[in-house]
Amino acid sequence: MKHLIAASTFALIAGLAGSATADDGALRDRTIGFVLTHKSFALWQSPDGKKECPQGVNVGPREQFKALYPDGGKFAETQLAREGEIHFPDTTPEPDLFFREPVVKVGLGLNLDGKTDDNDFVSEDGKETGIDNQMYRVVGCTDNYRGPEGQARHFIQDYMRKFNYNRWLIEVTDVDDLTNDADVTVSLYRGLDSLTQDAAGNFTSGGTQRVDAKWGKEFIYKTKGKIEGGVLTSMPTNITFPESQSRGYPYNAVKDWRLRLSLTSEGAEGLMAGYLDLERWHHNLWQLWSSHHRSYGGEPVPSQYRSLRRNADAYPDPATGQNTHISAAWAVKFAQAFIMHPDEQVAETPAPAGLTAGKAGTARE
């Protein structure tokens, strides 16, 4: 009995000490780090979906195939031709209502260009105007991306949690105050370690993440930012961020990327936004999953590509004049983490008897 009381008392003290560390020690040497735990396209949704998608959500490849070829036909002229459009996309017009896009003016995201145009969205409370998120028009009426059960949302989350390749870190330095600080530095890295979870599988703060400075060098970026009222905003910068589902291109490219996050010592939550390279995203998309898989989420890729091209709103190609990027926003959540850099990761390691001592290097995922 004495042993049980002692063990319980120790566990209670350890728990209190752990909480104090997470609350009071998150900001160290004017630095706080975060690790990404959730990312999905930021889509405004009404309770029943009728406001933004009054004619319903999109149908998938199978339903489209039946509509295009009701009497069947030769394999090369039907099924093969339709699959070919995925790899060699076409922008010729399709039948009316073949692909549905949100019809509302309400949207989520950030004002990327500092302007208010006819195609921009407005926040639900009407306080924010000029919101640039044309990606909402592309995926907003497709079940694959809608919350909370969309298949694409599920797999992005699942692979982000499972594979360290997708581990994404944000470190805020030069911080004097997590509530208000007019000048901070925001750094991006890829991490090497698993996400810290509690017994129920919930992501927790206070974990450690080692920076992948070798294989993840292409994902290292720095920009400036500020904190006002506990909200971090960062200056625009061009980045690539890791995103792989073990097939296809292992990253997405974004121009004028920036953050708006509500910060606490436990984590951060909010939006990131920028202009997404539509060709890279499209190639990443169709290389990841076949038409068979896309059918389950009602996602017809050829129609979606046409929507991408219709709604692309930035960075025109000098030769063709066609926009090559589309404004996008992501809803993101981060847990607080202590970030270790390569010079901190290397330490003397005791050698087994009979062997010469050496140094422990950084491990790749």
N, C-alpha and C positions, 0 to 999 in steps of 0.2 A: 504494500500500500504506500509506504514511504517513497518507494521508487517511482510509483505512478504519479504521486503528488509532485515529486521533484521534476519528473519529465514534463508534466503539464505546465509547471511554473516556468521551466526553461523555455518551452515552446511559446508561452505567452510573452515572455521577455524578448525572445528572438523576433516574434512577430511585431511587437511594438518597435523594436530597434529597426527592423526592416522598413516599417512605415515611415519612421523618422528620416531614414536615409533617403527614401524616395521623395519625401516632401521637402526636406531641408537641404539635401546634398545634390539635387539634380543640377543646379547651376554651380559648376566648378570652374575656377579660374576664368570667370566671365564667359563660360562656354556651356551650352546645353545641346544634347543630341537627341535625335528622334529616328525611329525605324518605321517604315511604312507597313501598316497592317490591313488597310482597305483601300481599294481604288476601283471606281466604276465611272462610266460616262455620267455626267450630271444631267439628268433628265427630269423636267418638271412633269409630274403626273397627277391628274385629278383622281379622286377616290375610285371612280368606276372606269376611268379612261375615256369617257365619252366626250369630254371637252376638247382634248387635244387630238383624239382619233375618232371623230363622230361616225365614220364609216367602218370602224373596226380596225384591228391590227392587220399587218400584212400576212399573206399566205406564203407558204414555202415553195421550194423548187418543184415538188411533185404536183401541187395544185396548178402552178403556172404551166407546167409541161402539158397537163391535160387541157388547159385552156388554149394553148398554142397549137397543139396537135390532137384535136378531138378524135380524128380518124386514124391516128398513128402515122406510120410512114417508114421510110428506109432509115436504118440505124444512123448512117452517116449524115442524113439530112434532118434528123430529129435529136435524139439523145446526144450523139457526138457533137452536133452543131451547138447544142445548148451548153454542153460542158466546155466546148472550145471558147465560148464567150467569156468564161471565167478567166482563162489564161490569156486570151487575146480580146480584151473588152471592147465593146462597141457602144457608141453613144446615140445611135439612131433611135427615134421616138418609139415608145411602146404604146399599147392600147391604154385608153383612159382607165384610171383607177387600178392599173396593174401594180402600182406601187404607191403606198399611202405615206404621206408626211404629216407631221403635226400642223394644225391650222391655227393654233393660239399664238398670241403675242407674248404671253408669259413664259419666262425661261430662267434658267440658272446659268451662272457664268460670270465673266468679268468683261469690262469694256477694254478691249485690246488695242483699239486704234485711236481712242480719245475722241471719237465722234459719235453722233447719233444719226443712224440712217434708217430708211424704211424697213430694211430687212432685220434690224436689230430687235432684241427682246427687251422686255421690261420685267423687273422683279415682281413677285406676287403682291407685295405691299405698295408697289408703284414708286418706291423711293429711288430705285436704281434704273437708269435708262441706258441705252446704247450697249446693251449686253451682246457680245459677239460669241455665238455658239451655234454655228450652222451645222455642226455635227448632230445636234439635236434633231434637225430636220431629216437627217439621213437614217438615224437609228431609233428615233423617238416612238415610232409606231411598229416596232419590230419586237416581238416577245423575247427574243434572245437577249436583249439589252435592258428590258424593263424590269424594275424591281417589284418584289424582292427575289423572285424565283427564276429570273432569266438565265438560260443555259450559259451564255457567254459570261455573264457576271459570275456565275458559279465557278466556271473553270479558271477565270482569271484569278479569283480569290484562292481557289484550291492549289493552283500551280505556284502562286506567289508564296503561299504558306509552305508548300512542300519543298521547293527547290531554291537553294541559296543563290542560284544565278539571278533570280529576280529580287534579291534583297536590296532595298534602296534606302539610303541613309541621308538625312539632312542634319547638318551641324550649324548651329548659330553661335558665332563668336563675337567678341568685343561687346558683350552684353553687360550693362550696368544695372538694368532693371527689366524684369519680364513683363512689366505693365506698360512702361513708357521708356523708349530709348530711340533717339532720332537717327542713330547711325550704328548699324550692326552689319556683320558679314555673314552671308548664307553660302554654305558649301555643300555640294552634292557628291555622294560616293556610292559605290556598290559595297555591300557588306559580305562577310564570309560565314556568318553564324545563323543558327536557327532562331526563330522568334520565341521569346519567353512566354510561357503559358502557365496558368494555374491549373489546379486539379480538374476544374470543369471545362478546360480548353479555352478559357478567355485569355486574350493577350494582356500581359501585365507590363508595367514599367520597371525600370531598374536593371534590365538585362545589359549584357555587354555585346558589342558588335565590333569586330575587327574590320578595318578598311582593306578592301582588295585593291592594292595599289599597283599590282602587276597585271593580272588578267582583266581587271576592271578599270584600267587607266583611262579608257575612252569615255567613262561615265563620270569623271571628276570635273567639276565646274565650280566656279565661285562668282558671286554677284553681291551687290549691296542691298540693304533693306532697312526697314524701320519698324518699330513696335509702337503702336498707339492704342491705348485702352486694352492692352492684352492681345491685340491682333497684329500679327506679323504680315507685312507685305514686302515683296522683293522686287527689285528692278528687273526689267525684261532681259533675257539672255537666250541664246540659241543652245539647245542641249539635245542629247540623245539619252533615253532612259531604258534600262533593261526590261524587256518583256518577252518572255518565251514560254511556249507551252510544249517545249522539247522538240518542236518541228518549226520550220520556217525561219524567217529573219528574226534574230534574237534581240531586236531593239526597235524603238520607234523614234523618229526624229521630229522635233518641235522647234519652231522659231518663235522668238519673242515670248518664251515661257516665263511665267511668274506665279507666285503663291499669294494666297490670302488665308491665313490660318489663325484660329483662336488658340492661344498658347496657355498651358498650365505646366506645373512641374511634373505632371503625370503623363502628358501627351499633347497632341495638337489635332485639330480637326478643321476642315474647311474646303477650299477649292484650290486647284491649280488649273492653269489655262494657257493657251497659246495656239499657234497655227500648226496643225498637224500635216506632215507630208503625206498627201492622200495616196500617192502611188505606193509608197512603202507600206502604209497601213493596209491597203488593198492586197498587196502581195503577201504580207504577213497573214492576212485573213484567209485567203484561199489556199495557201500552202499548209495552214494548220488543220483545217477540217474539210472533208469532202462534202459534196451536195447531200449525200445521205445524212451526214451529221447536221448540216444546216437545216434540213427539213424539220427536225424536231423543234427548232426555235423559230420557224417561219421566216427564214432569212434567205431570200433569193439574191444571190451575189451579183448576177448581171444587172438586175434592176437597181441594186444598191450602188453599183459603180456609176450608173447613170445619175443617180441622186448626188453622189459625191461630186461629179463634174458640174452638175447644175448649180450646186450650192457652194462650190469652192469660191473663196472670197479674198484671197491674198496671194502675193508673189507670182505675178504673171510670167509665163515663159517668154523670154525676149523674142524667140522665133515665131511662136504661134499666138501669143497674146492670151493663152488660156491660163487661168489661175492654177497653180500647182499645190497650194496649201488651203486647208479649210480650218476655220476657227473651231476650237473644241474646248470643253471644260470637263474636269474630272472631280468627283466628290472623293475626298481622301481623308484617311485617319492615320495617325501615327501614335506609337507608344514611346515614351521617353526611354532612351538607352544611353549607356556610357560608351562613347566611340573611342576605339583604340587605333592609333596610327602605327605604321610599320616600325618606327623607331621605338615605340612603346611595346610592340608585340615581341621583339627579340629579347630574350633573357637567358641568363646562364641556367643550364639544366644539369642536375646531378647525373653523372654517368653510372650505369651499372658496374659492378665490380669487374675489374679486368679490362675495361674499355676506357678509351680516352674521352674526356669531357668535350662537348661541343656546344653549339648554339641551336636553339630551336627556331626554325624559320617560320614564315607565314604559310599556312596551308591553303590550298585552293579548294573550292567547294567540290 
